[in-house]
Amino acid sequence: MKFYHGTSAEAAEKILVDGFGCNEETVWNCSDNGSTYFWAHAVDRIEGEGVSRAFESGLVTAAMRGSLDKRVIVFELDIPDEFVGNWVLEDHSCEGMAGAWVVSSNWLNARLNESAVTLRVFVREIYRPDFRWFYLTGAAEELLNLTDEEAASLHLAKRLSNDGILCSELFEETRLNANCA
């Protein structure tokens, strides 16, 4: 089964060197640092939706980390069906994450090292650093790890973007440019 993990260019570089779960903290406060989260190929019975959601996750990660790199990275993980449901589980850590899956980062890294799981990498220059806070206006703020200063910047972006309308437009632009065929 194919799964997709989206992230910033900086985090992707760490993953390629150190493995999944190498970051000291997660972007979401409802996530476990020892786990890796990704999207199934089909979400809500829409084929290929997982790739789009992974690119959106990569945009959010880039925005949260203040990335200046325009690249968003999606890792495609081909995980044998025998592991799905046993080691790879549906994610229920955050609300509104239907179609998301989770696995222990250590387990995933071990399967990658023994070639039981294959990995492909997709790179797209779709992140616009100048719109950092606008990418986050549609996210559930209580799930983000924000400082008080960052929360103030996000509130300003929400007011300027008419409560997330610009965020929707940015993500729609991403969907048009994120084909991984």
N, C-alpha and C positions, 0 to 999 in steps of 0.2 A: 504494500500500500504506500502511496506517495504522500508525504507531508512536507510542509513549507514553513521555514523559520525566517522571518524578516528582521533585519537589524541595520544599524548604522555601519558605515565603512570602517570606522575605528574599532567597533566591537567585533566586526567580522575578521579583521586582521588578528585580534587576540584569539578568537575562536580557532582560526587556522593554525596558530602557533601552539596554543595551550589547551585547546579543546572547548567543548561547550561547558557552560557553568563557570567560566574563568573570571567573569566580572565580579568585583567585590560587592556590588549591590544591584538589585533588579530595578527596572524602571517603574514597575507597578508595586504598590505596597501590599497587594494581596497575593503576590507570587512568592514562591520559595526559592531561595538562592541556590539550592541544590538540585533544582529541576530545570528542564528545558521545555519550552512551550512552543507549539506550532499548530498549523492549520491543516486539516485534511484536504485532499485534492477537491472533493466536492463538499460544499457547505450549503445547507438548506436545499439539497438536491440539485444544486447548480454546479455543473462540471467546470473546473478551473477557477472557482471562486476562492479556493484556498490560496492561490498565487496572489490574487488581488489583495486579500486580507493580509497576507504576509508582507507585501510591499507597504500597505498602510501601517502595519506594525513597525516596519523599518523606518517609516517617516516619523512616527511618534517617538521611536527610540532616538533618532537623530535630533529631533526637536528637544526632547528631554535632556539630552546630553550636550546640547548647544553646539552640535557639529557644524563645521564650516565646509565640510566636504559634501559635494552634490550627489555623491554616489549612495544609493541604497542597495543593500545586498540581500538576496534571498537564497537560502540554502534549501535545496530539494533533497529530502532524505527518503530513500526507497527502503522501507522497513518490511521484512517478510511478514506475511499475515499471521504466522504462528506467534509473533510477539505482540500483536495488537489485541488488546483486551487483557493480556497477562502483565506485560511490562509497560506498554504504551496504553494510557488510559484517557478517557474523556476528561477534560478539565472542567472542574466546577468551582475553581478558586475565586473567580470574579463573576459578577452578574453580567448577563448579556454576551457571554462568550460561547454561545452554541456553535459547535463545529471546531472548537479548540481542543487540543490534546496535550498531554503532559507525560514526561518520562524523567526518570532519574538521569541527571547529567553524567554521572559516573558510569551508569549502565550503557548509555548511548555512546560515550567515548570508547568504552571497551568493545562494543559491537563494531564501531568504525575501525578501530585498530585491528580487529580480526577479520575485517572485510565482510562481516555478516550484514552490515548496513552500508549502502552506497550513498555517495554524496555528489551532488552537482551544484554549481554556483552560478547564479544569475546576477548581473550587475546592471543597474540602470541609473543614469544621471537625471534624477527626477526630484531631488530634494532642493528646496530653495531656502537657504539659510536666512535670508532677509524676512521670511515669513514664519520664523520659528514658532512664535506664540500662537499664530493662527492655526497651525496644524493641531494644536492641543485644545482648541475651543470646543470641539465636539466630544472630547474625552470626559469621562466621569471624574471630576476633580478630586473627589474623595479617594479615588484609587491611585492617584499620582503621588509620588514622593516629592512634594514641593516645599521649598522654604517660604517664609512669609514674603520675601521680595519677589520670588518667582510667582507666587499666587497673585500678587498685585499686578505683575506684568500680564498674567493670563486674564485677569479681570478686565484690564484695559483692552486687550485684544478682543475679548468677547463683546465689549461695548462697541468697539470700532467695527466689528464684523457682523453686527446685527445678530448677536447670539448664535454664532456658529455657521452662518450662511457661507462665508468665505472658506471655512474649513471643508464644507461639502463640495465646493467648487474645486478646491485644491485636490481632494481625493478623487473626484471625478476625472480631473486631468491626469492623475496617476493611473487610473484604470485604463485610460486610453493609451498610455505609454508603457504599460507593464506586461505586455504579452511575452510569455516565455516559451513559445512554440519552438 
